[in-house]
Amino acid sequence: VNFKIKILLLLLLVSFDIQTVRGLWPLPQSISRTPERFSLQPDAFYFTYGQLSAAQYGCSVLDEAFKRYFPLIFPDYFHKRKLMKLEGRRFLITFSYSSIKYVTHYFYVSDNLSVSGSRATLNAESVWGALRGNNQIYYVNKTDIQDFPRFPFRGILLDTSRHYLPLQSIFKTLDGMAYSKFNVFHWHIVDDPSFPYQSRTFQTCLGAYHPMTHVYTQDDVQKVISYARLRGIRVLPEFDSPGHTASWGKGTVNLSLSVDPCYRGGSPSGTFGPVNPSLSSTYDFMSKMLKEVSQVFPDSYIHLGGDEVNFSCWYSNPDVRAFMEKMGFGSDFTKLEAFYMEMIMNITTALNRTAIVWQDVFDYHEKIPQGTVLHIWKGVPFSYQKELAQITKAGKKVILAAPWYINHISYGQDWRNYYTVQPLNFTGTEEQKKLVIGVSAEQVVIIGQLTNCCLLLRPRGCAAAERLWSDEKQTTSVAKAYPRLNAFRCMLLRCILYIYVHVSL
């Protein structure tokens, strides 16, 4: 689908010093400046919609963006009562297509920002492009910027199973993502330690740390989706199986039938392993759960996991071994996992959703439906480059995460390690490299907590952000990147602090 949306932004810009110019991050594809300078007072800065615009007041994405950006540009001028009276702030927009309810992977977000005289003009191909263009630093020099992302999928994974994170922490992460031009919030919402998602189908939180305080209700989930949408961010849910499901069996007896009981000495040991692929009730449960997920989360993708399956529990269960003999799998448990994943991916396809699965699914030679995206999460450069070559040679789309686990413990200016990664540095044709649709920076908070999950995104996540957005040839120098990143990090901290200290009052 080719949505052509032209946005004309009439914007007068406030005076900043050269350090703010250095804070431009990620670096645009093309930027040119002249010494000619302009200045502006807050009272002269205003937004409005153009007469020919298909969008008018009531377009929630842009209306909220106007309100959000004004106090960030003029923090000393802003207060709530004043904001409510901002009737005439001029922001002229012309559309050739109606506004869009949710962000999807189809939308291209190129933009062109030109600052001259007392106005700035922003041309973008979508409403989401307008949001990305708004993130440009506010210039006072005569400036022309042409910009578009290098990869369409620019994600951050946040793990809320190992450490439950309150909504405000998730919101802060989303704000930081928006300013860094990330566009996918990969919500690793459940895992072995806990299952905090409150299912409306099964009326349970399964294995939450606490059924009242450490859960995400349906209302909570909708708040996250709405908050992300207003910032041009998709919410990609992950319900990993058949492994990483230990918490599923803890929640309620009638659902634990779908989770494999481990055996010791011929009797159940009281512990649970992966989902049991031999039971028809497993697929009935997963069909209902995935149907609910597809209804709750509007994104066209669902992440199904499929990684790190421990076969020991299956091996200990005589019923599972009997099923494998019946199916002709012998003692090859990878074939049993392949059987399960093929069933689950087919369920997802029937729900009109596209599956994302971890690389293990490809490595076990499973039958992967057309359009399924493979997610590479493990290995040193040599191994993940080899994996990239193999998966793309098979014609599959890929997301690369292996070099961007930003929760790892390290010291010093470790952002340099993430900044110098070359995601397309593997053996393959140009057509193969086009199948790498993006990158996900993994914030698996195993060692992290509420106090440091946002800090890990800055500057580590910022380093990944520029690699995903900018021209790699223009962003090879760590030394040249450092002044911009340092200024951007300070600005980012001020912006997020300001939002929560002032706007939320």
N, C-alpha and C positions, 0 to 999 in steps of 0.2 A: 504494500500500500504506500503510495507516494503522497503524503500530506504536505502541501505547499502552503505554508503560513508565513506571511510577511509581516514583520513587526517594525513600526517606525517609532522609535523612542526619542521624544523631545525632552531633553534633560539638561539642566544647568548644574555645573559641578563645582564642588567646594575646594578651596585651596589646601593642598597638602605639600609637605616638604619632600625632598628627593628620597628620603628613606622609605616613604610610602610607595613611591614608584618602584623601589627595589623589592617591595613586598608583593609584587605581582606574581601570583602563584596559583595554578600552574602557568608556565610560560605560554603565551598565545602562539599560534602557528606563525603569525606575521605581525610585527608592530613597528611603526615608524613615528617619530616625534620631531617637533621643531622647537626652537627656543621661545616661540610666541606663547604667552601665558594669559590665562583668564582667571577671574576670581568671582566669588558669589557669596551673598549673605543668605542665611536660612530663610528669611521671609520672601526671598525671590525664587525659591526652589519649590516647584510644584508639579504634580502629575495630573493628567486627565486623559480620557479616551478620545480618539479621533472620530469625526462624524461618519467616516466610511468603515469604521471598525465593526467587524461582526461580533466582537466582544465589547460589552459595555459594563458599567458598574453592576456587580453581581457575579463577575467572573472571579470565583473565590481564589484561584491560584495567584492571579496578578493583584487583586485587591489586597490580599494579605501580604504579598511581597512588597507593595508600596508602603504599607504600614510598618513592615519589618525593617526595611532598609533606611527609612528616613531617620529614625533615632540613632542608627549606627553611623550614619554620615554626620549627623549633628547631635552628638550625645549630650552636650551641655545645654542645648536648646529644648530638648524634648521633655515632655511630661504627659501623663495620660490625658488630662483634660484638653491639652493642646492638640493631641493626636486626634481626638474625636472630632475636632473642628477642621481637619485638613480636607476641605471640600475642593479647593482649587489647584491642588498640586498637579502639574500638567505632565501627562504621560500619554502621548498620542500613539495609538496602535491601529493598524489596519490589517484585517484578517481576510484570507480567501477560503477559510474553513472554520467551522464552528469550534468552540472550546472543547477540550478533551477531558473526560472524567478521571481517568487513571493513566499513569505512566506505563508504557509498555516498551518492549525492546524494539518496536518498529520505528520509533520517532528519532529523527536525526536532529541534532542540536547545534548546527553550525550558526555562527553569528558574525556580524561585521559591525564594529563600533567605530564611529568617526566623530571626533571632537573638533569643532571649529567655531570661532566666535563665541556667541552666547548660547550655543546649543550643542547637543550631541545627538547623533542618529544611530540607532541600533537596528539593523536588519537581521532577522532570524527566521528560520524555517518552521519553528513551532513555538508554542507557548513555553515549552521547557527550554528552548533555546534562549528565550527572553530572560528566564531565571538565571541561566548560566552567564549570559551577557551582563546581567546585573552584578555578578560577582567580580567583574573587572574592577581594578583599583580606580578610584575616581580621579581622573586626570585634569590638570589645569593647563598643561601644554597642548598645543595643537597636535592631535594624535589620530592615527588610523590603526585599527586592529582588525585583522581577519582571523577568525578562530573556528575550530571544530575539534572534536575529540579524535584521538588516534584509535581508540577502541570503544565500541558501543557499550560494552559491559565493564563497569568500573565499580567493583564491589568491596564492601567491608563485611566480614563475618563476625558476629558477636554471639558468644556462647552464654546462654542464660540458664543452662542446666547445671554446670559445675559450680557456678556462683550465680545465684539469683540476683538480678539487677532491677532496682525499682524503675518506674517509668521515667522519672526525671533524668536518670542516668542515660537511658536509651535516647531521650529527647536531646540531651547534650551531644551524644554521639551523632545523631542525625544532623544537628546544626553544624558540627564540625565537618561532616561529610559534604553538606551542601556547599559550604564555603570552599572546600577543596575539590569540588566538582565530581565527587563520587555520585553514582546514580542507582546503586543497588544495595539495599540493606539485606544481607543474607542472615536471616534470623535462625540460628541453630538453637531452636527453642527447647528441645528435649534431648536427653541422652541417658546414659547409665545412671548417673548420680540422682537425677530428679526429672519429673515430668510435670512442669508447672502450668502447662496449657490446660485450661478448663474446657473440656469437651461439652458441647451442648447436646450431642447425640447420646453420649454415655453418662452424662450428668456426673462427671467425676474428674478429678485432677490426677488420677492414677497414682503416681508416686511422688507427689510434691513434697518438698522439705517440710512445709506446713500447709495444711489445706485451707487456711484462712488468710495468712499473711504473705506466703511465698507462692502466689499463683498469679497467672495472667487470665483475668476474666474475659468474657467475650467483649465487654465494654472496653477493657484495657487494650485488647488487640485492635479494635476499631480506632482507638485513639492513636495508636502507633501508626496504623495505615494512613489515617487522615493527616497526621503531623508530617509523615514522610512525603505524602502526595503534594502537599503545599510547598515542599522544597524540591520537587522534581525527582523524588527518590522512590524506586520500586521496593516493595517488601517481598522478598523471596523466602518462603517458609521451608525449613528442612525437618522432616520426620524420618530420621535415619532408621533403617531396618535392613536385614534381619538382626544384625548385631546392634550394639549400643542400646539395648532395650531392657536392661536389667530393672529399671524403675517401673516398667509397664506391669510386670508381674506382682509388684508390691501393692498396687492400688486397690484391686478388688478381685475377689475370688473368681467370679464368672468371666472375667477378661483374662485371667492368668492362664486359661486353657490354651490361649494362642501363643504363650511364651513357654519355651521348652523347659520342663523341669529337669534338672540335672540329677543323675543317679549315682549312688555309691553302694556297692555290694548288692546290687539288684533292687534297691529301694530308693525312692525319691529322697534326696538329701536336704530338701527345703530351700535350695537355691535355684536360681533361674539363669538360663543362658539365652541364646538368640531366639528369635521367633521360630516356632515349630512349623516347618514347611510341609509336614506330612498330614496336617489336619485341615479338613475343609473349613472348619470354624475360623482358622487363621485368615483365609481369603475373604470370608464373610465379614470379619471384623475390619480387615484392611480396606475393603471396598467401602464400608460405611465411614470409616475414618477419613479416607482420602476424598470421598464425596463431600464430607463436611469441610475439609481443608480447602477444596476447590470453591466452595460457596463462601467461606469466610474470607479467604485471601483472593483478591481479584487478579493477581498476576497470572500471566499465561504459563509460567514455569512453576513446577513443584520439585524440590530437591528430595530425592528418595534415599540418599545415602548409599549403602551397599559396601561399606568398607570395614576392615578389621573384624571379620567374623571369626570368633573362636570356636573351632570345631569340636573341642573336647566334650562339651555338654551334649551335642548331637551324638557323638561317639558313645557316650555313656548310656544313652536312651535306647532300649531294645526296640521300641516301637519305631523310632526313626530309622534304625538300621534295617528293620524289616521292610519299611517303605522303600528304602534305597535298593534293596534286592529286588523288590517287585518292579521298580522302575528301570532296572538294569544299570544302575549307577555303580554297582559294586561297592568299593570302599572309598570312592573318590568324592569327597565332600564338596569339592568345588563344583561338581555337577549338580549337587543338591542345592547349593547357593544359586547357581545359574538358573535352575528350575524356578526357584522362588522369585528371583529378580525379574525374570521374563514375565511371570504372572503379574507382578506388581506394576511393571512398566506398561503392560497391556491394559490394566485397570486404569492407569493414568491417561493413556491414549483415549480410552472410551469416554473419559470425563472431559475430553477436548483440552487437555493440558499437556505441555511438553515436559518430559522428565529430564532432570539433571541428576547424574549419578557420579560417584567417585570412581577413579580410574580402575579400582579393583574389578569392577564389572567388566571392563574391557580386557583386563589382564587374564580373567578366567574364561575368555573366549565365549562369552554369553551372546545370545541372539539379541541384538540391540535394535529396537524400533527406529525407523527413519526419523531423523530430527532430534533424537536424544543427544544431549550435550554431556561430554565427559569432563570431569573436574580433576585435574592433576594436583595431588596434595603432598606427594612424598618424593624424596630423593635429592641427591646433590646435583649440581648442574649437568654432569654427564648423563645421569640416569633420567632426569626429567626432560632433557633435550632429546634423548632417544625415544622416550614415551611420546613426546610431541610429534616426532617424525612418524612413528608407527600409527598413532591415532589419526592424524591428518591424512596419512597415506590411505587409510581405510575410508576416508571421506567423512569423518565425524567432526563436528564442531567441538572446540576445546575452550575451557577456562583454566588458566594457570594460577596456582596458588602456592606451589612448593617453595619458591624463594622468598615468600612474603609472610612468614609466620611472625607477626610483630609482637607476640607475647613472650618470645624467648628471652631469657635473662642474658643481658650483656651490658657493657659499660662503655663510656666515652661516646663519641659521635658515631654511633652505630647506624644512623640513618644513611650513611654513605654506602653501606652494604646493600641496602634496599634500593638506593638511587641508581646504582651502577648495573643493576640487572638488565639484561637484554632479552626480553621475552620471545623475540622472533629469531634468536640465534640458534637455529637448529637446521639440520640438513633436510631440505624440502623445496618444492617448487613454490612459485609465487601463489599459485592456487591453493596449495596446502597452507601457506601462511595466512591466507585470508580466512581460513577456518578457525584461527585463534581469535575468538570474538571478544576476549577480554581477560581480566585478571581480578582475583579476589585476594585482598589482604586479610589474613586470618587472625582474628582476635579471639583465639581459644583460651578463655580465661582460666587456665588450670592453676597458674601461679598468680594470676591477677585478682584484684578485688575491685569493689566500687571505687576505692580511693585512687586507683591507678589505671583503670580501663581507658579513661579518656586521655590520660597522659601518654599512654602507649601509642595513641593515634597521632600525637604531635611530639617529635617530628617524623617518626617512622612512617606513619600512614601518609603524611604529606609527601614524603619521598616517593612512595608508590604512586600517589596521585599524579605527580608530574610525569612519571614514566608512562602512565596510562593515557594521559591527555596530550602531551606535547610531542613535538617532532624530536625523535631521538638524536638526530644529527646536531640539533641545536642545544641539546641538554646533556652533553657528555662530560662537561667539566664540573667536578665537585666544588672546586675553588670558586668558580663563577656563580654556582648555585647557592653557596652558603649565605652571602649577604641577603639575597632575596628570601631564602627560607627563614633566616633569623628574624627578618622584619615581618614576614607573613605569620610566623608562629606567635610573635608578640601581639600582632593585630588580631589573630584568631582567638587568643586567650582573652583579650579585652572585649571582643565582640560577644563571646559566649558568657563571660562574666557579667557584661552589661545587661544582656537579655534576662538573666536570672536574678540579678540584684534590683533592676529598675522596672523592667516590663512586667515581671510577674508580681510586683507589689500590688 
